[in-house]
Amino acid sequence: MISVKVVYKSTGKPVSGKRVKLGFDGNWLPGGFSSDERTDSQGEAHFNNDPGKGRVYVDGKTSYEGDLRGRVVVYI
């Protein structure tokens, strides 16, 4: 499982309701993407995907690039 926590850069507070998607390098998934998930009240979105290298997209914008495993914190 991969968890993404989205927080505001300016305040460090979690952001709820954001659309989050993972994009994997290589052929990890058909199309290379996870399903879309929305952040909860704690700013977290959870994915049942295997770890790998790739990107985190928040509302369609690349917000992180690198290792996708465990918990990834993204600042917007």
C-alpha positions as CSV (number, residue, x, y, z in Angstrom):
1,M,0.0,0.0,0.0
2,I,1.1,3.5,-0.8
3,S,-0.3,6.5,1.2
4,V,0.0,10.1,0.0
5,K,-0.5,12.9,2.4
6,V,-1.1,16.3,0.8
7,V,-0.4,19.4,3.0
8,Y,-0.2,23.1,2.4
9,K,3.3,24.4,2.1
10,S,2.4,27.7,3.8
11,T,0.7,26.2,6.9
12,G,1.6,22.5,7.0
13,K,-2.1,21.7,7.4
14,P,-3.7,18.8,5.5
15,V,-5.7,19.4,2.4
16,S,-8.9,17.5,2.0
17,G,-10.8,16.8,-1.3
18,K,-7.8,16.9,-3.6
19,R,-7.7,14.4,-6.5
20,V,-4.5,12.3,-6.3
21,K,-3.2,9.8,-8.9
22,L,0.1,7.9,-9.1
23,G,2.0,7.5,-12.4
24,F,4.5,4.6,-12.5
25,D,7.7,4.4,-14.5
26,G,7.9,1.4,-16.8
27,N,5.0,-1.1,-17.2
28,W,3.8,-1.4,-13.6
29,L,0.2,-1.0,-14.4
30,P,-1.9,-0.9,-17.6
31,G,-1.4,2.7,-18.8
32,G,1.1,3.2,-16.0
33,F,-1.4,5.0,-13.7
34,S,-3.3,4.2,-10.5
35,S,-6.9,5.0,-10.0
36,D,-7.9,8.5,-8.9
37,E,-8.4,8.9,-5.1
38,R,-9.6,11.9,-3.1
39,T,-7.8,13.0,0.0
40,D,-9.7,12.6,3.3
41,S,-10.1,15.0,6.1
42,Q,-6.5,14.2,7.2
43,G,-5.2,15.0,3.7
44,E,-4.5,11.3,2.9
45,A,-5.2,9.2,-0.1
46,H,-4.4,5.4,-0.1
47,F,-3.5,3.2,-3.0
48,N,-3.3,-0.6,-3.2
49,N,-0.4,-0.6,-5.5
50,D,3.1,-2.1,-5.4
51,P,6.0,0.3,-4.7
52,G,8.0,1.7,-7.5
53,K,9.4,4.8,-9.1
54,G,7.1,7.4,-10.5
55,R,5.1,10.6,-9.9
56,V,2.3,11.9,-7.7
57,Y,-0.2,14.1,-9.4
58,V,-2.5,16.4,-7.4
59,D,-5.4,17.8,-9.4
60,G,-3.5,16.9,-12.6
61,K,-0.2,18.6,-11.7
62,T,3.0,16.8,-10.9
63,S,3.6,17.4,-7.2
64,Y,6.3,14.7,-6.5
65,E,8.7,12.6,-8.5
66,G,10.8,9.7,-7.0
67,D,10.2,6.6,-4.9
68,L,6.6,5.6,-4.4
69,R,6.5,3.4,-1.3
70,G,5.0,3.6,2.2
71,R,4.0,7.2,3.0
72,V,4.8,10.1,0.7
73,V,4.2,13.6,1.9
74,V,3.4,16.2,-0.9
75,Y,3.5,19.9,-0.3
76,I,1.3,22.2,-2.5
